[in-house]
Amino acid sequence: RVGAERRVVDERPAADHAEVDPDLDAALSASGSATDLAIEAASGTLKYSTANKAISFSSPAIAGDRAYYGTSDGWLHSIDLATGAIGAEFQSDGSKANSSKYIDANGRFANLFPDLTLDEMYIGVHKMFTLGSFISSPVVVDGVLYIGSTDGNVYALK
């Protein structure tokens, strides 16, 4: 429970070698959400909330003092667990090649689903996949972050 608003968190972060400081506040990204939350473990109160331009479908990976997560627009983000500040970001190859076709000036999806017919829904999903969306959860092993993308690549970032 966060303030007067109730939020359901259906993801659990993956931690590098399961070494997470138990006093460290939890950073959570609710599946299908464009908002990341940090909740104080002891009290359950909201510490910060960070908005994203696109939806995150995956659980974050935690390594050290950072959380890493991908979004449906083909961007991988890092966030400082203490402050919520966005750090380094990485754009998938599919996003570099196709984002200008399907993402507007505000960073929002445009032209993906022209109408709500079944055919157009399939076409829209295909368009989203060409963006190199990150819908899988990243994992950090020995200082290397691995994440798969809908552009067919598995990225290894150090």
NORLINWO-V80537 format. One record per pair of residues at least 12 apart in sequence whose C-alpha atoms are under 6 Angstrom apart, sorted by the first residue. I is the first residue (numbers start at 1). GAP is how many residues later the second one is. Records with the same first field share a line. If there is no record, write none. Layout:
# NORLINWO-V80537
I->GAP, GAP
This chain:
# NORLINWO-V80537
2->43, 44
9->21
11->48
12->47
13->46, 47, 48
14->47, 48
15->46, 47, 48
16->47, 124
25->15, 16
26->12, 13
31->26
32->23, 24, 25
33->22, 23
34->17, 18, 20, 21
35->15, 16, 17
36->13, 14
37->12
53->54
54->17, 18, 19
55->16, 17
56->15
57->78
58->77, 78, 79
59->78
61->77, 78
65->16
66->13, 14, 15
67->12
70->64
71->63
72->61, 62
73->60
74->17, 18, 21, 57, 58, 59, 60
75->15, 16
76->13, 14
77->12
92->40
94->36, 37, 38, 57
95->36, 37
98->33
112->12
129->21
130->21
132->17, 18, 19
133->16, 17
134->15
144->13, 14
145->12
